[in-house]
Amino acid sequence: MTAPSLALAVASLHASRRRFVLVAVTVAIVDLVSKAIASRVLVERDVELPGPLDLSLAHNSGVAFSVGVGVPPWVLVVLAIGIAAVVGAAAWRGQLPNAIAAGLIVGGAAANVIDRIQTGSVVDMLHTGWWPTFNLADVWIVAGCALLILGEATAARRQDQTTSPDFTEGTDET
């Protein structure tokens, strides 16, 4: 690798790290603020919104869709921290195709961990009536996972296109 291309790679990695950290911190803060507001406003009543989404306060002691209810909170905290650490380390090293997606996952996980440590459960407030109640962190975690999967699929397809043999090379197409 030449010096200019190495410098470009290092600058790109630093920019990716900044995006990752900015997204993770922003997502965590917005989620924790939304949970604090929901915990105050939705205690006495639900809020019906236009469309399929309403606001309704719920406390989830399990993980997604209340799976794992009854599992000690510390187990769920350790599990979430472990997953976030793996994703965060991979993003920090530039091993993921999308730093923003990684930031969504890590920020959402961090917010849910903070919430669980403070109260023993996670505050949920987004209610559809046909899907379990969830929170913004859950939305961001799912969106981040979807973006990572899409990014990996796109990268794999690009890799296949660059490594597949070109059978038109050397043919005379006149």
Residue pairs with C-beta under 8 A, 6 or more apart in sequence:
1 9
12 94
13 94
16 91
16 94
16 99
17 91
17 92
17 94
17 99
19 99
19 100
19 103
20 88
20 91
20 92
20 99
20 100
20 102
20 103
20 106
21 103
22 103
23 99
23 100
23 102
23 103
23 104
23 107
24 88
24 102
24 103
24 104
24 106
24 107
24 110
25 107
26 103
26 107
27 103
27 104
27 107
27 108
27 111
27 136
27 137
27 140
28 107
28 108
28 110
28 111
28 114
28 137
30 136
31 107
31 108
31 111
31 112
31 135
31 136
31 137
31 140
32 111
32 114
32 115
34 125
34 135
34 136
35 111
35 115
35 123
35 125
35 135
38 55
38 57
38 123
38 125
38 135
39 57
39 123
41 47
41 55
42 55
42 56
42 57
42 125
43 57
46 54
46 55
46 56
46 57
46 127
47 54
47 55
47 56
48 54
49 55
52 128
52 129
53 126
53 127
53 128
54 127
54 128
54 129
55 125
55 126
55 127
56 125
56 127
56 133
57 123
57 124
57 125
58 123
58 124
58 125
58 127
58 133
59 119
59 121
59 122
59 123
59 124
60 66
60 69
60 121
60 122
60 123
60 124
60 133
61 69
61 70
61 73
61 120
61 121
61 122
62 68
62 69
62 70
62 71
62 76
63 76
63 79
64 132
64 134
64 138
65 132
66 132
68 76
73 116
73 117
73 120
73 121
76 116
77 113
77 116
77 117
80 109
80 112
80 113
80 116
81 109
81 113
83 109
84 105
84 106
84 109
84 110
84 113
87 96
87 102
87 105
87 106
87 109
88 102
88 106
90 96
90 102
91 99
91 102
91 103
91 106
96 102
96 148
96 151
97 148
97 151
97 152
97 154
97 155
98 147
98 148
98 151
100 144
100 147
101 143
101 144
101 145
101 146
101 147
101 148
101 151
102 144
102 148
103 144
104 140
104 141
104 143
104 144
104 147
105 140
105 141
105 144
105 145
105 148
107 137
107 140
108 136
108 137
108 138
108 139
108 140
108 141
108 144
109 137
109 141
111 136
111 137
112 122
112 135
112 137
112 138
112 141
115 121
115 122
115 123
115 137
116 122
122 135
122 137
123 135
124 132
124 133
124 134
124 135
124 138
125 133
125 135
126 133
126 134
126 135
126 136
126 138
126 139
127 133
